[in-house]
Each structure stands twice: as C-alpha cells, then as structure tokens.
Amino acid sequence: MLIKIWNNTYDSMEELVSSMSARARSWSVDNPGQWAPADHYRDYPGSKENGHLVLEAAVLMLKRATHPGEFLTAMHLGEGHMEYYEALLDRLEGQGGPIPKEITKELAFFTLNGSLRETLMNSLLCEAVHSNPKLRARANDLIEKLK
C-alpha cells in the first residue's frame, strides 16, 4: 500500500503512523499558518481519497500514544469519527496505558486548563458521541466514575 501525503510516500500504515507520531511528538508544523501537526494531514492533494487512511493512522497512534502531542494530534484528526471516539474511550477507561499528566508549555495552549485528560474528556461532548447509543453510554459511565 502506498500512501502519498505532500511529497512523502509511505509504504505501509506502520510507516505513516511512525511519521505522524514523530511529527506530533516534536509538534512540527510546515509553516506559520498551521496551528498543529494535524494540519499537515488534512488539506493536501489527494486528502479526500486518503482521508480514511489518515484517520486509521491517527487511531492507531492514539491506541499506543505516550506523548501529549500524539493524543492532541489524534484528537484533531479524529474528531467526528466513531473509530476515534471508541479508541479514545478505551484510553480514558485505562486500556493502553496512562494518559500523561505532564504537558509542555507549547501544548498547554491546545488544552483546557493545561489538562490533557480534561481536554480529551471534553472532546466526548459532541453530537457524534451522543447520537451513538453505545458511545453515549460508555461516555456517561466514564463521567459518572469521575464524579
């Protein structure tokens, strides 16, 4: 499988995930007009055809994320997609390891009150989650546990 994004060609999904993770960890953007690493993967020639592959890579990155930048990039790329919300709920429920508590100054701008966990929880408060009974029940259970 070849995935072409801008001038980069990825031979496999694993290679795309690795590149996405490295960009997210360094919070690397292509130009001053971009806010976050996710922008690199959004609007490029062919993004409509490859959008599902970028989403798949973001979900895989989220499942194994250890760095705040990986969580935030996955959030920016996955919002509105059920696969993302399922993986996010898995992580918030404790599957796949802890969510980092420490966050860099650069990333604090993209979070609520400097809390990565709070920002991720807040992303569940959307129509996509609440229109899906299974996801809504999981999100509500998680919120109740945290009260």
Contact map, one row per residue, 1 for C-alpha under 8 A:
111000000011100000000000000000000000000000000000000000000000000000000000000000000000000000000000000000000000000000000000000000000000000000000000000
111100001111000000000000000000000000000000000000000000000000000000000000000000000000000000000000000000000000000000000000000000000000000000000000000
111110001111000100000000000000000000000000000000010010000000000000000000000000000000000000000000000000000000000000000000000000000000000000000000000
011111111100000000000000000000000000000000000100000000000000000000000000000000000000000000000000000000000000000000000000000000000000000000000000000
001111111000000000000000000000000000000010011110000000000000000000000000000000000000000000000000000000000000000000000000000000000000000000000000000
000111110000000000000000000000000000000000011000000000000000000000000000000000000000000000000000000000000000000000000000000000000000000000000000000
000111111000000000000000000000000000000000000000000000000000000000000000000000000000000000000000000000000000000000000000000000000000000000000000000
000111111100000000000000000000000000000000000000000000000000000000000000000000000000000000000000000000000000000000000000000000000000000000000000000
011110111110000000000000000000000000000000000000000000000000000000000000000000000000000000000000000000000000000000000000000000000000000000000000000
011100011111101100000000000000000000000000000000000000000000000000000000000000000000000000000000000000000000000000000000000000000000000000000000000
111000001111101100000000000000000000000000000000000000000000000000000000000000000000000000000000000000000000000000000000000000000000000000000000000
111000000111111100000000000000000000000000000000000000000000000000000000000000000000000000000000000000000000000000000000000000000000000000000000000
100000000111111110000000000000000000000000000000000010001000000000000000000000000000000000000000000000000000000000000000000000000000000000000000000
000000000001111111000000000000000000000000000000000000001000000000000000000000000000000000000000000000000000000000000000000000000000000000000000000
000000000111111111100000000000000000000000000000000000000000000000000000000000000000000000000000000000000000000000000000000000000000000000000000000
001000000111111111110000000000000000000000000000000000001000000000000000000000000000000000000000000000000000000000000000000000000000000000000000000
000000000000111111111000000000000000000000000000000000001101100000000000000000000000000000000000000000000000000000000000000000000000000000000000000
000000000000011111111100000000000000000000000000000000000000000000000000000000000000000000000000000000000000000000000000000000000000000000000000000
000000000000001111111110000000000000000000000000000000000000000000000000000000000000000000000000000000000000000000000000000000000000000000000000000
000000000000000111111111000000000000000000000000000000001100100000000000000000000000000000000000000000000000000000000000000000000000000000000000000
000000000000000011111111100000000000000000000000000000000000100000000100000000000000000000000000000000000000000000000000000000000000000000000000000
000000000000000001111111110000000000000000000000000000000000000000000000000000000000000000000000000000000000000000000000000000000000000000000000000
000000000000000000111111111110000000100000000000000000000000000000000000000000000000000000000000000000000000000000000000000000000000000000000000000
000000000000000000011111111100000000110000000000000000000000000000001101100000000000000000000000000000000000000000000000000000000000000000000000000
000000000000000000001111111100000000000000000000000000000000000000111100000000000000000000000000000000000000000000000000000000000000000000000000000
000000000000000000000111111100000000000000000000000000000000000000001000000000000000000000000000000000000000000000000000000000000000000000000000000
000000000000000000000011111110000001100000000000000000000000000000001000000000000000000000000000000000000000000000000000000000000000000000000000000
000000000000000000000011111111000001100000000000000000000000000000000000000000000000000000000000000000000000000000000000000000000000000000000000000
000000000000000000000010001111110111101100000000000000000000000000000000000000000000000000000000000000000000000000000000000000000000000000000000000
000000000000000000000000000111110100000100000000000000000000000000000000000000000000000000000000000000000000000000000000000000000000000000000000000
000000000000000000000000000011111100000000000000000000000000000000000000000000000000000000000000000000000000000000000000000000000000000000000000000
000000000000000000000000000011111110000000000000000000000000000000000000000000000000000000000000000000000000000000000000000000000000000000000000000
000000000000000000000000000000111110000000000000000000000000000000000000000000000000000000000000000000000000000000000000000000000000000000000000000
000000000000000000000000000011111111101100000000000000000000000000000000000000000000000000000000000000000000000000000000000000000000000000000000000
000000000000000000000000000010011111101000000000000000000000000000000000000000000000000000000000000000000000000000000000000000000000000000000000000
000000000000000000000000001110000111111100000000000000000000000000000000100000000000000000000000000000000000000000000000000000000000000000000000000
000000000000000000000011001110000111111110000000000000000000000000000000100000000000000000000000000000000000000000000000000000000000000000000000000
000000000000000000000001000000000001111111000000000000000000000000000000110110000000000000000000000000000000000000000000000000000000000000000000000
000000000000000000000000000010000111111111100000000000000000000000000000000000000000000000000000000000000000000000000000000000000000000000000000000
000000000000000000000000000011000101111111110000000000000000000000000000000000000000000000000000000000000000000000000000000000000000000000000000000
000010000000000000000000000000000000111111110010000001000000000000000000000010000000000000000000000000000000000000000000000000000000000000000000000
000000000000000000000000000000000000011111110010001000000000000000000000000010000000000000000000000000000000000000000000000000000000000000000000000
000000000000000000000000000000000000001111111010000000000000000000000000000000000000000000000000000000000000000000000000000000000000000000000000000
000011000000000000000000000000000000000111111110000000000000000000000000000000000000000000000000000000000000000000000000000000000000000000000000000
000011000000000000000000000000000000000000111110000000000000000000000000000000000000000000000000000000000000000000000000000000000000000000000000000
000110000000000000000000000000000000000000011111110000000000000000000000000000000000000000000000000000000000000000000000000000000000000000000000000
000010000000000000000000000000000000000011111111111000000000000000000000000000000000000000000000000000000000000000000000000000000000000000000000000
000000000000000000000000000000000000000000000111111000000000000000000000000000000000000000000000000000000000000000000000000000000000000000000000000
000000000000000000000000000000000000000000000111111100000000000000000000000000000000000000000000000000000000000000000000000000000000000000000000000
001000000000000000000000000000000000000000000111111111000000000000000000000000000000000000000000000000000000000000000000000000000000000000000000000
000000000000000000000000000000000000000001000011111111100000000000000000000000000000000000000000000000000000000000000000000000000000000000000000000
000000000000000000000000000000000000000000000000111111110000000000000000000000000000000000000000000000000000000000000000000000000000000000000000000
001000000000100000000000000000000000000000000000011111111000000000000000000000000000000000000000000000000000000000000000000000000000000000000000000
000000000000000000000000000000000000000010000000011111111100000000000000000010000000000000000000000000000000000000000000000000000000000000000000000
000000000000000000000000000000000000000000000000001111111110000000000000000011000001000000000000000000000000000000000000000000000000000000000000000
000000000000000000000000000000000000000000000000000111111111000000000000000000000000000000000000000000000000000000000000000000000000000000000000000
000000000000110110010000000000000000000000000000000011111111100000000000000000000000000000000000000000000000000000000000000000000000000000000000000
000000000000000010010000000000000000000000000000000001111111110000000000110011000001000000000000000000000000000000000000000000000000000000000000000
000000000000000000000000000000000000000000000000000000111111111000000000010001000011001000000000000000000000000000000000000000000000000000000000000
000000000000000010000000000000000000000000000000000000011111111100000000000000000000000000000000000000000000000000000000000000000000000000000000000
000000000000000010011000000000000000000000000000000000001111111110000100010000000000000000000000000000000000000000000000000000000000000000000000000
000000000000000000000000000000000000000000000000000000000111111110000110010000000000001100000000000000000000000000000000000000000000000000000000000
000000000000000000000000000000000000000000000000000000000011111110000000000000000000001100100001000000000000000000000000000000000000000000000000000
000000000000000000000000000000000000000000000000000000000001111111000000000000000000000000000001100000000000000000000000000000000000000000000000000
000000000000000000000000000000000000000000000000000000000000111111110110000000000000000000000000000000000000000000000000000000000000000000000000000
000000000000000000000000000000000000000000000000000000000000000111110110000000000000000000000000111100000000000000000000000000000000000000000000000
000000000000000000000000100000000000000000000000000000000000000011111110000000000000000000000000000100000000000000000000000000000000000000000000000
000000000000000000000000100000000000000000000000000000000000000011111111000000000000000000000000001100100010000000010000000000000000000000000000000
000000000000000000000001111000000000000000000000000000000000000000111111100000000000000000000000000000000010000000000000000000000000000000000000000
000000000000000000001001100000000000000000000000000000000000110011111111110000000000000000000000000000000000000000000000000000000000000000000000000
000000000000000000000000000000000000000000000000000000000000010011111111111000000000000000000000000000000000000000000000000000000000000000000000000
000000000000000000000001000000000000000000000000000000000000000000011111111100000000000000000000000000000000010000000000000000000000000000000000000
000000000000000000000001000000000001110000000000000000000100000000001111111110000000000000000000000000000000000000000000000000000000000000000000000
000000000000000000000000000000000000010000000000000000000110110000000111111111000001000000000000000000000000000000000000000000000000000000000000000
000000000000000000000000000000000000000000000000000000000000000000000011111111100001000000000000000000000000000000000001001000000000000000000000000
000000000000000000000000000000000000010000000000000000000000000000000001111111100000000000000000000000000000000000000000000000000000000000000000000
000000000000000000000000000000000000010011000000000001100100000000000000111111100000000000000000000000000000000000000000000000000000000000000000000
000000000000000000000000000000000000000000000000000000100110000000000000011111111011100000000000000000000000000000000000000000000000000000000000000
000000000000000000000000000000000000000000000000000000000000000000000000001111111001100000000000000000000000000000000000001000000000000000000000000
000000000000000000000000000000000000000000000000000000000000000000000000000001111101000000000000000000000000000000000000000000010000000000000000000
000000000000000000000000000000000000000000000000000000000000000000000000000001111111100000000000000000000000000000000000000000010000000000000000000
000000000000000000000000000000000000000000000000000000000000000000000000000000011111110000000000000000000000000000000000000000011000000000000000000
000000000000000000000000000000000000000000000000000000000010000000000000000001001111111000000000000000000000000000000000000000000000000000000000000
000000000000000000000000000000000000000000000000000000100110000000000000011001111111111100000000000000000000000000000000000000000000000000000000000
000000000000000000000000000000000000000000000000000000000000000000000000000001101111111110000000000000000000000000000000000100001000001000000000000
000000000000000000000000000000000000000000000000000000000000000000000000000000000111111111000000000000000000000000000000000000000000001000000000000
000000000000000000000000000000000000000000000000000000000010011000000000000000000011111111100000000000000000000000000000000000000000000000000000000
000000000000000000000000000000000000000000000000000000000000011000000000000000000001111111110000000000000000000000000001000000000000000000000000000
000000000000000000000000000000000000000000000000000000000000000000000000000000000000111111111000000000000000000000000000000000000000000001100000000
000000000000000000000000000000000000000000000000000000000000000000000000000000000000011111111111000000000000000000000000000000000000000000000000000
000000000000000000000000000000000000000000000000000000000000001000000000000000000000001111111111111000000000000000000000000000000000000000000000000
000000000000000000000000000000000000000000000000000000000000000000000000000000000000000111111110001000000000000000001000100000000000000000000100000
000000000000000000000000000000000000000000000000000000000000000000000000000000000000000011111110000000000000000000000000000000000000000000000100000
000000000000000000000000000000000000000000000000000000000000000000000000000000000000000001111111110000000000000000000000000000000000000000000000000
000000000000000000000000000000000000000000000000000000000000000000000000000000000000000001111111110000000000000000000000000000000000000000000000000
000000000000000000000000000000000000000000000000000000000000001100000000000000000000000001100111110000000000000000000000000000000000000000000000000
000000000000000000000000000000000000000000000000000000000000000101000000000000000000000000100111111000000000000000000000000000000000000000000000000
000000000000000000000000000000000000000000000000000000000000000001000000000000000000000000100111111100000000000000000000000000000000000000000000000
000000000000000000000000000000000000000000000000000000000000000001010000000000000000000000110000111110000000000000011000000000000000000000000000000
000000000000000000000000000000000000000000000000000000000000000001110000000000000000000000000000011111100000000000011000000000000000000000000000000
000000000000000000000000000000000000000000000000000000000000000000000000000000000000000000000000001111100000000000111000000000000000000000000000000
000000000000000000000000000000000000000000000000000000000000000000000000000000000000000000000000000111110000000000000000000000000000000000000000000
000000000000000000000000000000000000000000000000000000000000000000010000000000000000000000000000000111111011000001110000000000000000000000000000000
000000000000000000000000000000000000000000000000000000000000000000000000000000000000000000000000000001111111000000000000000000000000000000000000000
000000000000000000000000000000000000000000000000000000000000000000000000000000000000000000000000000000111111100000000000000000000000000000000000000
000000000000000000000000000000000000000000000000000000000000000000000000000000000000000000000000000000011111100000000000000000000000000000000000000
000000000000000000000000000000000000000000000000000000000000000000011000000000000000000000000000000000111111111000000000000000000000000000000000000
000000000000000000000000000000000000000000000000000000000000000000000000000000000000000000000000000000111111111111100000000000000000000000000000000
000000000000000000000000000000000000000000000000000000000000000000000000000000000000000000000000000000001111111001000000000000000000000000000000000
000000000000000000000000000000000000000000000000000000000000000000000001000000000000000000000000000000000011111101000000000000000000000000000000000
000000000000000000000000000000000000000000000000000000000000000000000000000000000000000000000000000000000011111111110110000000000000000000000000000
000000000000000000000000000000000000000000000000000000000000000000000000000000000000000000000000000000000001011111110110000000000000000000000000000
000000000000000000000000000000000000000000000000000000000000000000000000000000000000000000000000000000000001001111100000000000000000000000000000000
000000000000000000000000000000000000000000000000000000000000000000000000000000000000000000000000000000100001111111110000000000000000000000000000000
000000000000000000000000000000000000000000000000000000000000000000000000000000000000000000000000000010100001001111111110000000000000000000000000000
000000000000000000000000000000000000000000000000000000000000000000010000000000000000000000000000001110100000001101111111000000000000000000000000000
000000000000000000000000000000000000000000000000000000000000000000000000000000000000000000010000001110000000000000111111100000000000000000000000000
000000000000000000000000000000000000000000000000000000000000000000000000000000000000000000000000000000000000001100111111110000000000000000000000000
000000000000000000000000000000000000000000000000000000000000000000000000000000000000000000000000000000000000001100111111111000000000000000000000000
000000000000000000000000000000000000000000000000000000000000000000000000001000000000000100000000000000000000000000011111111100000000000000000000000
000000000000000000000000000000000000000000000000000000000000000000000000000000000000000000010000000000000000000000001111111110000000000000000000000
000000000000000000000000000000000000000000000000000000000000000000000000000000000000000000000000000000000000000000000111111110000000000000000000000
000000000000000000000000000000000000000000000000000000000000000000000000001000100000000000000000000000000000000000000011111111000000000000000000000
000000000000000000000000000000000000000000000000000000000000000000000000000000000000100000000000000000000000000000000001111111001000000000100000000
000000000000000000000000000000000000000000000000000000000000000000000000000000000000000000000000000000000000000000000000111111101100000000000000000
000000000000000000000000000000000000000000000000000000000000000000000000000000000000000000000000000000000000000000000000001111111100000000000000000
000000000000000000000000000000000000000000000000000000000000000000000000000000000000000000000000000000000000000000000000000011111110000000000000000
000000000000000000000000000000000000000000000000000000000000000000000000000000011100000000000000000000000000000000000000000001111111000000000000000
000000000000000000000000000000000000000000000000000000000000000000000000000000000100100000000000000000000000000000000000000111111111101100100000000
000000000000000000000000000000000000000000000000000000000000000000000000000000000000000000000000000000000000000000000000000011111111101100000000000
000000000000000000000000000000000000000000000000000000000000000000000000000000000000000000000000000000000000000000000000000000111111100100000000000
000000000000000000000000000000000000000000000000000000000000000000000000000000000000000000000000000000000000000000000000000000011111111100000000000
000000000000000000000000000000000000000000000000000000000000000000000000000000000000000000000000000000000000000000000000000000001111111110000000000
000000000000000000000000000000000000000000000000000000000000000000000000000000000000000000000000000000000000000000000000000000000001111111000000000
000000000000000000000000000000000000000000000000000000000000000000000000000000000000110000000000000000000000000000000000000000001101111111100000000
000000000000000000000000000000000000000000000000000000000000000000000000000000000000000000000000000000000000000000000000000000001111111111110000000
000000000000000000000000000000000000000000000000000000000000000000000000000000000000000000000000000000000000000000000000000000000000111111111000000
000000000000000000000000000000000000000000000000000000000000000000000000000000000000000010000000000000000000000000000000000000000000011111111100000
000000000000000000000000000000000000000000000000000000000000000000000000000000000000000010000000000000000000000000000000000100001000001111111110000
000000000000000000000000000000000000000000000000000000000000000000000000000000000000000000000000000000000000000000000000000000000000000111111111000
000000000000000000000000000000000000000000000000000000000000000000000000000000000000000000000000000000000000000000000000000000000000000011111111100
000000000000000000000000000000000000000000000000000000000000000000000000000000000000000000011000000000000000000000000000000000000000000001111111110
000000000000000000000000000000000000000000000000000000000000000000000000000000000000000000000000000000000000000000000000000000000000000000111111111
000000000000000000000000000000000000000000000000000000000000000000000000000000000000000000000000000000000000000000000000000000000000000000011111111
000000000000000000000000000000000000000000000000000000000000000000000000000000000000000000000000000000000000000000000000000000000000000000001111111
000000000000000000000000000000000000000000000000000000000000000000000000000000000000000000000000000000000000000000000000000000000000000000000111111
000000000000000000000000000000000000000000000000000000000000000000000000000000000000000000000000000000000000000000000000000000000000000000000011111
